[in-house]
């Protein structure tokens, strides 16, 4: 980054801040955004999917409303993962 600051100073543009600090802040901000995006699009939808798969037939009414909310809230991630997940219900057990 010193080459960029040298070129800016030769043009008469003096920056009031350090570009090294800017790079650190930029990397930290990018890491936070990528972490949040990964959690929203991958981690939480997988957790919701496995929870739904486990509790779908045993959930009460309030729990079902919460399940619908999470499905709606994390819908972009569910949609992103849908080619790899099986959303079909389990077959009914046969009683003979």
GUDO-291789 format. One record per residue (C-alpha): residue in one letter; y, x, z. Coordinates in steps of 0.25 Angstrom, whole numbers, padded with zeros to 4 digits, always signed. Each point is the difference from the previous one (the first is absolute). Layout:
BEGIN
AYXZ/...
This chain:
BEGIN
X+0000+0000+0000/X+0009+0012+0001/X+0001+0001-0015/X+0006-0015+0000/X+0010+0003+0011/X+0004+0013-0007/X+0002-0008-0013/X+0008-0011+0007/X+0009+0010+0006/X+0003+0007-0013/X+0005-0013-0005/X+0009-0002+0012/X-0008-0011+0006/X-0003+0004+0015/X-0009-0009+0007/X+0003-0004+0014/X-0015+0000+0004/X-0012+0009-0002/X-0010-0004-0011/X-0011+0006+0009/X+0003-0011+0010/X+0001-0010-0011/X-0014+0004-0005/X-0006-0001+0014/X+0006-0014+0002/X-0004-0004-0014/X-0014+0004+0002/X-0001-0007+0014/X+0006-0012-0006/X-0010+0000-0012/X-0011+0002+0010/X+0004-0011+0008/X+0001-0010-0012/X-0013+0005-0005/X-0007-0002+0013/X+0006-0014+0002/X-0004-0004-0015/X-0014+0006+0002/X-0002-0008+0013/X+0006-0013-0007/X-0008+0001-0013/X-0013+0007+0005/X-0003+0001+0015/X+0004-0014+0005/X-0005-0008-0012/X-0014+0007+0003/X+0001-0003+0014/X+0003-0015-0003/X-0011-0001-0010/X-0010+0006+0010/X+0005-0009+0011/X-0001-0012-0009/X-0014+0003-0005/X-0004+0001+0015/X+0006-0012+0006/X+0002-0010-0012/X-0011-0010+0004/X+0002+0001+0015/X+0016+0000+0001/X+0007-0011+0007/X+0012-0008-0005/X+0011+0009+0006/X-0008+0013-0004/X-0001-0006-0014/X+0015-0002-0002/X+0002+0015+0005/X-0011+0004-0011/X+0008-0008-0011/X+0013+0006+0005/X-0006+0014-0001/X-0006-0003-0014/X+0013-0005-0005/X+0008+0012+0006/X-0009+0011-0005/X-0003-0007-0013/X+0006+0011-0009/X-0010+0010+0006/X-0012-0010+0000/X+0004-0002-0015/X+0000+0015-0002/X-0014+0001+0007/X-0006-0012-0007/X-0008+0007-0011/X-0007+0008+0010/X-0003-0011+0011/X-0009-0012+0000/X+0007-0013+0004/X-0011-0009-0003/X-0006-0008+0012/X-0013+0004+0006/X-0012-0009-0005/X-0004-0011+0010/X-0012+0002+0008/X-0012-0009-0005/X-0006-0008+0011/X-0015-0003-0003/
